[in-house]
Amino acid sequence: MESSTEYIRLFMEYESDDMPVVYFYEVDLKDDRLALREMEIFADRTVKIEKDPYCDVIEVCPIPTVDELNAKVWGDGFHAAVISKEEFDEIWNTRIYSGSLVAV
């Protein structure tokens, strides 16, 4: 049975302390790849939880595929990977991220 959600870890190049360096997305594959939940990880390892990723946006946009992000379709500085629901939920529930802050 195919899952209706996908979990993505997205590394961004460091720009400044107030910009996240890692994003995590729970993507709804049955609703045009819209994010259900989102987390932002900052260089100091602060975890910011977004229960409603679209609450402050002007336009709702789908989350690109891992292949699109890694092919630089959306620009340089991205590296994405599909992760497990368990990995996503562990960070969501504990608010602790001890993984890498840069793409390996």
DSSP file (Angstrom, degrees, kcal/mol; ACC not computed):
  #  RESIDUE AA STRUCTURE BP1 BP2  ACC     N-H-->O    O-->H-N    N-H-->O    O-->H-N    TCO  KAPPA ALPHA  PHI   PSI    X-CA   Y-CA   Z-CA
    1    1 A M              0   0    0      0, 0.0     2,-0.3     0, 0.0     0, 0.0   0.000 360.0 360.0 360.0 129.8    0.0    0.0    0.0
    2    2 A E        -     0   0    0      1,-0.1     2,-0.1     2,-0.0     0, 0.0  -0.589 360.0-120.5 -82.2 136.7    1.4    3.4   -1.0
    3    3 A S        -     0   0    0     -2,-0.3    -1,-0.1     1,-0.1     0, 0.0  -0.428   5.1-145.8 -74.9 149.4    1.6    6.1    1.6
    4    4 A S  S    S+     0   0    0     -2,-0.1    25,-2.5    25,-0.1    26,-0.7   0.356  80.9  61.0 -95.6   4.6   -0.2    9.4    1.1
    5    5 A T  E     -A   28   0A   0     23,-0.2     2,-0.4    24,-0.2    23,-0.2  -0.945  61.2-162.5-130.3 154.4    2.5   11.3    2.9
    6    6 A E  E     -A   27   0A   0     21,-1.9    21,-3.4    -2,-0.3     2,-0.5  -0.984  11.5-145.7-132.4 143.7    6.2   11.9    2.2
    7    7 A Y  E     -AB  26  83A   0     76,-0.6    76,-2.8    -2,-0.4     2,-0.4  -0.949  19.1-171.4-115.8 127.7    8.7   13.2    4.7
    8    8 A I  E     -AB  25  82A   0     17,-2.4    17,-2.4    -2,-0.5     2,-0.5  -0.948  17.8-159.4-125.7 136.6   11.6   15.4    3.5
    9    9 A R  E     -AB  24  81A   0     72,-2.7    72,-1.9    -2,-0.4     2,-0.5  -0.972  18.9-169.1-108.2 127.4   14.7   16.8    5.2
   10   10 A L  E     -AB  23  80A   0     13,-3.1    13,-2.8    -2,-0.5     2,-0.4  -0.963   8.1-156.0-124.7 116.7   16.0   19.8    3.3
   11   11 A F  E     -AB  22  79A   0     68,-3.2    68,-1.5    -2,-0.5     2,-0.3  -0.728  10.7-166.3 -88.3 138.6   19.4   21.4    4.0
   12   12 A M  E     - B   0  78A   0      9,-2.9    66,-0.2    -2,-0.4     2,-0.1  -0.923  30.0-101.6-119.7 148.4   20.0   25.0    3.1
   13   13 A E        -     0   0    0     64,-1.0     2,-0.1    -2,-0.3    89,-0.1  -0.453  49.2 -97.6 -65.9 141.8   23.3   26.8    2.8
   14   14 A Y        +     0   0    0      1,-0.2    -1,-0.1    -2,-0.1     3,-0.1  -0.408  52.4 159.5 -63.3 129.8   24.0   29.0    5.9
   15   15 A E        -     0   0    0      1,-0.5     2,-0.3     4,-0.2    -1,-0.2   0.685  63.1 -27.3-115.8 -46.0   23.0   32.6    5.4
   16   16 A S    >   -     0   0    0      3,-0.2     3,-1.8     4,-0.1    -1,-0.5  -0.974  62.5 -95.9-165.3 165.6   22.6   34.1    8.9
   17   17 A D  T 3  S+     0   0    0     -2,-0.3    27,-0.2     1,-0.3    26,-0.2   0.734 120.0  56.8 -63.5 -22.4   21.7   33.1   12.4
   18   18 A D  T 3  S+     0   0    0     24,-0.1    -1,-0.3     2,-0.1    24,-0.0   0.385  95.3  78.3 -92.2   5.8   18.1   34.1   11.9
   19   19 A M  S <  S-     0   0    0     -3,-1.8    24,-0.4     1,-0.0    -3,-0.2  -0.937  86.2-113.8-113.2 135.7   17.6   31.8    8.9
   20   20 A P        -     0   0    0      0, 0.0    22,-0.3     0, 0.0    -5,-0.1  -0.276  17.9-164.6 -62.6 151.5   17.0   28.1    9.2
   21   21 A V  S    S+     0   0    0     20,-3.1    -9,-2.9     1,-0.3     2,-0.4   0.570  76.7  35.7-110.1 -17.8   19.7   25.7    7.9
   22   22 A V  E     -AC  11  41A   0     19,-1.7    19,-3.1   -11,-0.2     2,-0.4  -0.999  65.7-169.0-137.0 135.2   17.5   22.5    7.9
   23   23 A Y  E     -AC  10  40A   0    -13,-2.8   -13,-3.1    -2,-0.4     2,-0.4  -0.928   4.9-160.3-118.3 147.3   13.8   22.2    7.1
   24   24 A F  E     -AC   9  39A   0     15,-2.4    15,-2.3    -2,-0.4     2,-0.4  -0.998  12.1-170.4-124.8 133.2   11.6   19.2    7.6
   25   25 A Y  E     -AC   8  38A   0    -17,-2.4   -17,-2.4    -2,-0.4     2,-0.6  -0.972  22.1-154.9-126.3 138.3    8.3   18.8    5.7
   26   26 A E  E     -AC   7  37A   0     11,-2.5    10,-3.6    -2,-0.4    11,-0.9  -0.967  31.3-158.6-102.3 113.1    5.5   16.4    6.0
   27   27 A V  E     -AC   6  35A   0    -21,-3.4   -21,-1.9    -2,-0.6     2,-0.9  -0.817  15.6-139.3-106.7 130.5    4.0   16.5    2.5
   28   28 A D  E > > -AC   5  34A   0      6,-3.0     5,-1.3    -2,-0.4     3,-1.0  -0.773  14.4-170.0 -86.2 106.9    0.5   15.5    1.5
   29   29 A L  T 3 5S+     0   0    0    -25,-2.5     3,-0.3    -2,-0.9    -1,-0.2   0.673  85.1  53.4 -73.6 -16.5    0.9   13.6   -1.7
   30   30 A K  T 3 5S+     0   0    0    -26,-0.7    -1,-0.2     1,-0.2   -25,-0.1   0.481 104.6  56.4 -95.5  -3.5   -2.9   13.6   -2.3
   31   31 A D  T X 5S-     0   0    0     -3,-1.0     3,-1.4     3,-0.2    -1,-0.2  -0.452 127.7 -79.8-127.0  58.7   -3.3   17.3   -1.9
   32   32 A D  T 3 5S-     0   0    0     -3,-0.3    -3,-0.2     1,-0.3    -2,-0.1   0.765  83.6 -66.2  55.1  31.7   -0.9   18.8   -4.5
   33   33 A R  T 3 <S+     0   0    0     -5,-1.3    30,-3.3     1,-0.2    -1,-0.3   0.822  84.6 164.4  62.9  33.7    2.2   18.2   -2.3
   34   34 A L  E <   -C   28   0A   0     -3,-1.4    -6,-3.0    -6,-0.7     2,-0.3  -0.567  42.0-106.5 -80.5 148.8    1.1   20.8    0.3
   35   35 A A  E     -C   27   0A   0     26,-0.3    -8,-0.2    -8,-0.2    19,-0.1  -0.575  28.5-175.3 -77.8 132.4    2.9   20.7    3.6
   36   36 A L  E    S+     0   0A   0    -10,-3.6     2,-0.3     1,-0.4    -1,-0.2   0.833  77.2   4.1 -88.5 -42.7    0.9   19.3    6.5
   37   37 A R  E     -C   26   0A   0    -11,-0.9   -11,-2.5    15,-0.1    -1,-0.4  -0.970  67.9-168.0-140.7 154.8    3.6   20.1    9.1
   38   38 A E  E     -CD  25  50A   0     12,-1.8    12,-3.0    -2,-0.3     2,-0.4  -0.998   4.4-166.3-145.0 144.8    7.0   21.8    9.0
   39   39 A M  E     -CD  24  49A   0    -15,-2.3   -15,-2.4    -2,-0.3     2,-0.4  -0.986   7.0-156.4-129.5 144.7   10.0   22.2   11.2
   40   40 A E  E     -CD  23  48A   0      8,-2.6     8,-3.1    -2,-0.4     2,-0.5  -0.978   4.7-160.2-120.2 132.9   12.8   24.7   10.9
   41   41 A I  E     -CD  22  47A   0    -19,-3.1   -20,-3.1    -2,-0.4   -19,-1.7  -0.954  10.4-155.0-114.4 128.5   16.2   24.0   12.5
   42   42 A F    >   -     0   0    0      4,-2.2     3,-2.6    -2,-0.5   -25,-0.1  -0.527  33.7 -99.4 -99.8 168.1   18.6   26.9   13.1
   43   43 A A  T 3  S+     0   0    0    -24,-0.4   -26,-0.1     1,-0.3    -1,-0.1   0.773 125.3  54.4 -58.9 -28.4   22.4   27.0   13.4
   44   44 A D  T 3  S-     0   0    0    -27,-0.2    -1,-0.3     2,-0.1   -27,-0.0   0.338 122.3-109.2 -86.9   8.0   22.2   27.0   17.2
   45   45 A R    <   +     0   0    0     -3,-2.6    52,-0.4     1,-0.3     2,-0.2   0.536  64.6 155.8  74.8  11.5   19.9   23.9   16.9
   46   46 A T        -     0   0    0     50,-0.1    -4,-2.2     1,-0.0     2,-0.6  -0.494  34.5-144.2 -62.5 135.4   16.8   25.7   17.9
   47   47 A V  E     -D   41   0A   0     48,-0.3     2,-0.5    -6,-0.2    -6,-0.2  -0.932  11.9-164.8-108.7 120.3   13.8   23.8   16.6
   48   48 A K  E     -D   40   0A   0     -8,-3.1    -8,-2.6    -2,-0.6     2,-0.4  -0.925   9.8-150.3-106.5 124.3   10.8   25.9   15.4
   49   49 A I  E     -D   39   0A   0     -2,-0.5     2,-0.6   -10,-0.2   -10,-0.2  -0.779   8.1-165.7 -96.7 133.8    7.6   23.9   14.9
   50   50 A E  E     +D   38   0A   0    -12,-3.0   -12,-1.8    -2,-0.4    -2,-0.0  -0.909  12.6 173.8-119.3 101.7    5.0   25.0   12.3
   51   51 A K  S    S+     0   0    0     -2,-0.6    -1,-0.1     1,-0.3   -12,-0.0   0.776  86.9  32.9 -75.9 -26.3    1.7   23.3   12.8
   52   52 A D  S >  S-     0   0    0      1,-0.1     3,-2.0   -14,-0.1    -1,-0.3  -0.776  72.6-176.1-128.2  86.0    0.1   25.5   10.1
   53   53 A P  T 3  S+     0   0    0      0, 0.0     3,-0.3     0, 0.0    -1,-0.1   0.670  81.7  49.3 -59.4 -17.1    2.9   26.1    7.5
   54   54 A Y  T >  S+     0   0    0      1,-0.2     3,-1.0   -19,-0.1    -4,-0.0   0.264  75.6 104.6-107.4  12.6    0.7   28.4    5.5
   55   55 A C  T <  S+     0   0    0     -3,-2.0    -1,-0.2     1,-0.2     0, 0.0   0.813  91.4  31.4 -66.2 -30.2   -0.7   30.7    8.2
   56   56 A D  T 3  S+     0   0    0     -3,-0.3     2,-0.3    -4,-0.2    -1,-0.2   0.161  96.9 107.5-113.9  18.1    1.6   33.7    7.2
   57   57 A V    <   -     0   0    0     -3,-1.0     3,-0.1     1,-0.1    -3,-0.0  -0.678  55.7-152.1-101.4 153.5    1.9   33.2    3.5
   58   58 A I  S    S+     0   0    0      1,-0.3     2,-0.4    -2,-0.3    -1,-0.1   0.850  88.5  27.6 -84.3 -40.1    0.4   35.2    0.7
   59   59 A E  S    S-     0   0    0      2,-0.0     2,-0.5     0, 0.0    -1,-0.3  -0.990  77.7-132.8-128.9 130.8    0.4   32.3   -1.8
   60   60 A V        -     0   0    0     -2,-0.4    -6,-0.0    -3,-0.1   -26,-0.0  -0.707  31.2-176.9 -82.5 123.4    0.2   28.6   -1.0
   61   61 A C        -     0   0    0     -2,-0.5   -26,-0.3   -28,-0.0     2,-0.0  -0.935  25.2-113.3-123.8 144.9    2.8   26.7   -3.0
   62   62 A P        -     0   0    0      0, 0.0   -28,-0.2     0, 0.0   -29,-0.2  -0.338  35.0-105.3 -70.6 156.8    3.5   22.9   -3.1
   63   63 A I        -     0   0    0    -30,-3.3   -38,-0.0   -31,-0.1   -36,-0.0  -0.730  40.5-120.2 -81.0 125.3    6.7   21.5   -1.7
   64   64 A P        -     0   0    0      0, 0.0    -1,-0.1     0, 0.0     2,-0.1  -0.173  32.2 -97.7 -60.6 159.6    9.0   20.5   -4.6
   65   65 A T     >  -     0   0    0      1,-0.1     4,-2.5    15,-0.0     5,-0.2  -0.351  29.3-112.3 -72.9 160.2   10.1   16.9   -5.0
   66   66 A V  H  > S+     0   0    0      1,-0.2     4,-2.6     2,-0.2    14,-0.3   0.899 119.7  53.9 -58.9 -41.7   13.5   15.8   -3.7
   67   67 A D  H  > S+     0   0    0      2,-0.2     4,-1.6     1,-0.2    -1,-0.2   0.913 108.7  48.2 -61.6 -42.8   14.6   15.2   -7.2
   68   68 A E  H  4>S+     0   0    0      2,-0.2     5,-1.9     1,-0.2     6,-0.5   0.931 112.8  48.1 -62.9 -45.6   13.7   18.8   -8.2
   69   69 A L  H ><5S+     0   0    0     -4,-2.5     3,-1.1     1,-0.2     9,-0.2   0.920 114.4  45.3 -61.8 -44.3   15.4   20.2   -5.2
   70   70 A N  H 3<5S+     0   0    0     -4,-2.6    -1,-0.2     1,-0.2    -2,-0.2   0.719 106.6  59.7 -74.3 -21.0   18.6   18.2   -5.8
   71   71 A A  T 3<5S-     0   0    0     -4,-1.6    -1,-0.2    -5,-0.2    -2,-0.2   0.400 112.9-119.0 -85.2   2.9   18.6   19.0   -9.5
   72   72 A K  T X 5 +     0   0    0     -3,-1.1     3,-1.3    -4,-0.2    -3,-0.2   0.708  69.3 141.0  67.4  21.8   18.8   22.7   -8.6
   73   73 A V  T 3 <S+     0   0    0     -5,-1.9    -4,-0.2     1,-0.3     3,-0.1   0.855  79.9  39.7 -58.4 -35.1   15.5   23.4  -10.4
   74   74 A W  T 3  S-     0   0    0     -6,-0.5    -1,-0.3     1,-0.4     2,-0.2   0.266 130.6 -83.1 -99.9   9.4   14.8   25.8   -7.5
   75   75 A G    <   -     0   0    0     -3,-1.3     3,-0.4    -6,-0.1    -1,-0.4  -0.450  55.2 -56.7 115.4 171.5   18.3   27.2   -7.3
   76   76 A D  S    S+     0   0    0      1,-0.2   -63,-0.1    -2,-0.2     3,-0.1  -0.323 101.9  56.7 -79.8 167.5   21.6   26.3   -5.7
   77   77 A G  S    S+     0   0    0      1,-0.3   -64,-1.0   -65,-0.1     2,-0.4   0.526  79.0 113.1  91.2   5.8   22.1   25.7   -2.0
   78   78 A F  E     +B   12   0A   0     -3,-0.4     2,-0.3    -9,-0.2    -1,-0.3  -0.883  32.5 171.9-112.1 142.7   19.6   22.9   -1.5
   79   79 A H  E     -B   11   0A   0    -68,-1.5   -68,-3.2    -2,-0.4     2,-0.3  -0.890  15.5-178.4-145.4 119.5   20.1   19.3   -0.7
   80   80 A A  E     +B   10   0A   0     -2,-0.3     2,-0.3   -14,-0.3   -70,-0.2  -0.819   9.9 179.5-121.2 155.5   17.1   17.2    0.1
   81   81 A A  E     -B    9   0A   0    -72,-1.9   -72,-2.7    -2,-0.3     2,-0.4  -0.989  32.1-113.8-149.4 148.2   16.4   13.6    1.1
   82   82 A V  E     -B    8   0A   0     -2,-0.3   -74,-0.3   -74,-0.2     2,-0.2  -0.677  40.0-174.4 -78.5 135.5   13.3   11.5    1.9
   83   83 A I  E     -B    7   0A   0    -76,-2.8   -76,-0.6    -2,-0.4     2,-0.1  -0.711  26.5 -88.9-122.9 176.1   13.3   10.4    5.5
   84   84 A S     >  -     0   0    0     -2,-0.2     4,-2.0     1,-0.1     5,-0.1  -0.476  26.7-121.3 -85.5 157.6   11.0    8.2    7.6
   85   85 A K  H  > S+     0   0    0      1,-0.2     4,-3.1     2,-0.2     5,-0.2   0.874 115.1  58.0 -59.9 -38.5    7.9    9.2    9.4
   86   86 A E  H  > S+     0   0    0      2,-0.2     4,-2.2     1,-0.2    -1,-0.2   0.904 105.1  48.1 -62.2 -42.7    9.6    8.0   12.6
   87   87 A E  H  > S+     0   0    0      2,-0.2     4,-1.6     1,-0.2    -1,-0.2   0.932 114.3  46.9 -63.7 -44.8   12.5   10.3   12.2
   88   88 A F  H  X S+     0   0    0     -4,-2.0     4,-2.5     1,-0.2    -2,-0.2   0.955 113.8  47.3 -59.3 -51.6   10.2   13.3   11.5
   89   89 A D  H  X S+     0   0    0     -4,-3.1     4,-3.0     1,-0.2     5,-0.3   0.833 105.6  59.3 -63.4 -34.4    8.0   12.4   14.5
   90   90 A E  H  X S+     0   0    0     -4,-2.2     4,-1.9    -5,-0.2     6,-0.3   0.934 112.0  39.3 -59.8 -46.7   10.9   12.0   16.9
   91   91 A I  H  X S+     0   0    0     -4,-1.6     4,-2.6    -3,-0.2     5,-0.4   0.917 115.9  52.4 -69.2 -43.3   12.1   15.6   16.2
   92   92 A W  H  < S+     0   0    0     -4,-2.5    -2,-0.2     1,-0.2    -1,-0.2   0.916 115.2  41.1 -57.3 -45.7    8.5   16.9   16.2
   93   93 A N  H  < S+     0   0    0     -4,-3.0    -1,-0.2     1,-0.2    -2,-0.2   0.832 125.3  32.9 -76.9 -33.4    7.7   15.3   19.6
   94   94 A T  H  < S-     0   0    0     -4,-1.9    -2,-0.2    -5,-0.3    -3,-0.2   0.703  88.8-139.1 -96.4 -21.5   11.0   16.0   21.4
   95   95 A R     <  +     0   0    0     -4,-2.6     2,-0.4    -5,-0.2   -48,-0.3   0.786  65.3 122.7  62.6  28.2   11.8   19.4   19.8
   96   96 A I        -     0   0    0     -5,-0.4     2,-0.5    -6,-0.3    -1,-0.2  -0.985  40.7-175.6-124.1 128.0   15.4   18.1   19.7
   97   97 A Y        +     0   0    0     -2,-0.4    -6,-0.0   -52,-0.4    -7,-0.0  -0.974  13.7 162.9-122.7 117.0   17.5   17.8   16.6
   98   98 A S        +     0   0    0     -2,-0.5     3,-0.1     2,-0.0    -1,-0.1   0.261  44.8 105.1-114.1   9.5   21.0   16.3   17.0
   99   99 A G  S    S-     0   0    0      1,-0.2    -2,-0.1     2,-0.0     2,-0.0  -0.046  82.4 -59.8 -79.8-173.8   21.6   15.5   13.3
  100  100 A S        -     0   0    0      1,-0.1    -1,-0.2     2,-0.1     4,-0.1  -0.314  31.1-153.1 -67.5 149.1   23.9   17.2   10.9
  101  101 A L  S    S+     0   0    0     -3,-0.1     2,-0.3     2,-0.1   -89,-0.2   0.419  81.3  49.6-100.1  -2.8   23.4   20.9   10.0
  102  102 A V  S    S-     0   0    0    -91,-0.1     2,-0.1   -89,-0.1    -2,-0.1  -0.962  97.5 -93.7-133.9 152.6   25.0   20.5    6.6
  103  103 A A              0   0    0     -2,-0.3    -2,-0.1     1,-0.1   -23,-0.0  -0.421 360.0 360.0 -64.4 135.5   24.4   18.1    3.8
  104  104 A V              0   0    0     -2,-0.1    -1,-0.1    -4,-0.1     0, 0.0   0.393 360.0 360.0-102.1 360.0   26.8   15.2    4.0
